[in-house]
Amino acid sequence: MYKENLIEVHQKIKPYIHNTPVLSSKLLNEIVGAKLYFKCENFQKMGAFKMRGATNAILKLSKFQRSKGVVTHSSGNFAQALSLAAQSIGIKAYIVMPSNAAKIKKEGVIGYGGILIECPPTLKAREAAANNIKDTIGATFLHPSNDIDVILGQGTAAKELLEEQPNLDAIFAPVGGGGLIAGTALAANYFGENCKVYGGEPFEVDDAYRSLKSGFIESNKTNNTIADGLKTQLGDKNFPIIQEGVDRIIRVTEKEIVEAMRLIWERLKIVCESSCAVALAALIKEKESFYGLEVGIIISGGNVDLNNLPFDLF
Amino acid sequence: MYKENLIEVHQKIKPYIHNTPVLSSKLLNEIVGAKLYFKCENFQKMGAFKMRGATNAILKLSKFQRSKGVVTHSSGNFAQALSLAAQSIGIKAYIVMPSNAAKIKKEGVIGYGGILIECPPTLKAREAAANNIKDTIGATFLHPSNDIDVILGQGTAAKELLEEQPNLDAIFAPVGGGGLIAGTALAANYFGENCKVYGGEPFEVDDAYRSLKSGFIESNKTNNTIADGLKTQLGDKNFPIIQEGVDRIIRVTEKEIVEAMRLIWERLKIVCESSCAVALAALIKEKESFYGLEVGIIISGGNVDLNNLPFDLF
C-alpha cells in the first residue's frame, strides 16, 4: 500500500540527501561465506540515515506548519538530522536534549542551525519541554521513528541499495526505535525479489525481539549496551509494519558487537557507530543460514566520539 | 621522460589494483577555504597505495626472475603489499621484518601469502637477512621507495585522481621514503594543468625538508612521530625527481597531525593512518596560500591498530 508513496518520497528528498555508496570486501565475504553489500549511510549528510526521514517529514508539512517550525526530543542523530534538514529547507528546528547528552551531539545540533533546549535527563522532562514548545510556539512535533513519513524516508536507503543490487536475498538493519527496520521492510517488499529483512538487536535492549514474540510492544528492562542508538523502543506506527515485513530479529552480545565493529573499521576502512555493527554481528551469528547468498547490510551512521571507542572493552 | 612509462604502467597494473574513490566534504572545504578531493588509497587492496608500486615492480621482472621470487625488508605496508602482489601474480615473496614489528603487520604478511623472516630490530640485521635470501635463493630484492618501477607504480594514484579532477591546482602527499611523492610529482607534471605538488612531513622526521634545502640526502636526527610510515629516508632514485617536481615540503607538529587525522575520521568517516593526516595537516598549516583553489590530497593508507589510536594524546 506504500509502494507509490516510497517512490514519491524518494523523488522528493533526493535534492537534500546523498545516494550513498555501497562497499564490499572480499575478506568479509570470505568470513561470512556470503556476498555482502554495505549501504554506507555513515557517508550520508550529517552522518546517518536519519537525514532521510527528517527531510521527508518536514517536506510533508503545510506552508503554515513550516512557518512555525518543528520540534523533537532526541539525544541522538535525529536531533542533528532534523536541524540540518530544517536548515536546508529553510525552517526552524527546536531540539530538546537531555543535559547529559554527548557534547559532540549538542555541538552538532548548533552547528546545523538547530535551536538547542536542554532539559533534565528524564523522558518526562524531555516530553514536557517539547510539549511546551509545541504549545507556545506552535511548532510541529516530529517523532524520530514512530511516524509514517519518517519511516518512508528511512526506507529510501534500502530502495537505493536494491536499485544497485536488485538480487539481494536479504537485508540486515539494526533495530532501535523501529523506523529504519520498518522502512527497510517496506522497501524490500516492494522493490526486492523475495528479499527478506532481518533485524539485529543487542541482548541488552531486546524489546523488539520480545515484542515480536509476544505480539505487544515491550519495554527494555536493561539498557547497558554500547549501541546507544538502539536504546529506544518500538511504536504503534512501526510495530505493525515490522510484524508484517521482518523475518526475524537476531540478538547479539556486546562482545559480538565490538568484534563486528572492528571488522568494519579494519576491513572496510570506514568509521561507523557501534549501532551499525549490530546488523553485521547478527548476520555473523547466524551465517550458516546465509551461505552463498547476496546480503545487504545497512551501515546506519558514522557519528562516533573518537575519544570513547569500545575496542579495548573485550 | 617518464610520461609514456606511466601510461603503460597504469595499464599493466590495472587488473591488480582498485581505482579508488575520491571523496569530498563540504565542511572540510569550509575549514580549509578550498575545494578538496581526497584520493582514498586506504580503500586500495591491502589498504595502501604501496600495492601499486609493488605490483609494477614484480610485473617488470623477467620470467626467470619471477621463478626465484622477490625479497624485501620492511616493517610497514610495503611488506604486505609485496606479499599480496606476489600472491596475485603467482610468485613467492620473502619478507624480512624486525621482531618488534606490530603483530597486525606480521599477520598481514602471512595472511597475504608472504614468507615471513624475523630478524633483530636493526637496519643492519634487516639488510643482512635480506641479502642472505637474495644470495642463497636468488630472489630479487625490491626496495619500498627507491626504485623507479615502484615510483611509477605509486604515481598512478595521482594519475587516476587527475583523470577524475583534471583541474587540480595542487596535490598534497605525505613524504616518507619518497616513492609516493616522487610518483605524484611525475603524474602531476605529465597529466595536470599547472598542478603543483606539495609534501607534508612531520618536524620529527624532516629529512626530506632538509634534503631539499641542502641539496643532499639528509638523515633523520629524531624519529619520535606517530606517523610511523614516514620514518624512512629519501634515496638516490627518488631524490632528483623530488628536487625537480615538488614545489616545497611543509612541516607539521605531532598535534597538527592528530588534529588533521581527527578531521578525516570525523568528517570523511574513513579510517586512515596517521601518516596520511600529515598531508592534510600541511595544507591546513598554509591554507591561506590555497584559498579558493582545487586541491587533491592522497590518503595513503588505512592500516591502523585500533587498540593504539592517538586521539587522546593532546
Interface residues (C-beta under 8 A of the other chain):
Chain A: P21 L23 N42 F43 G47 R262 W265 E266 K269 I270 V271 C272 G302 L306 N307 L309 F311 D312
Chain B: P21 L23 N42 F43 G47 R262 W265 E266 K269 I270 V271 C272 G302 L306 N307 L309 F311 D312
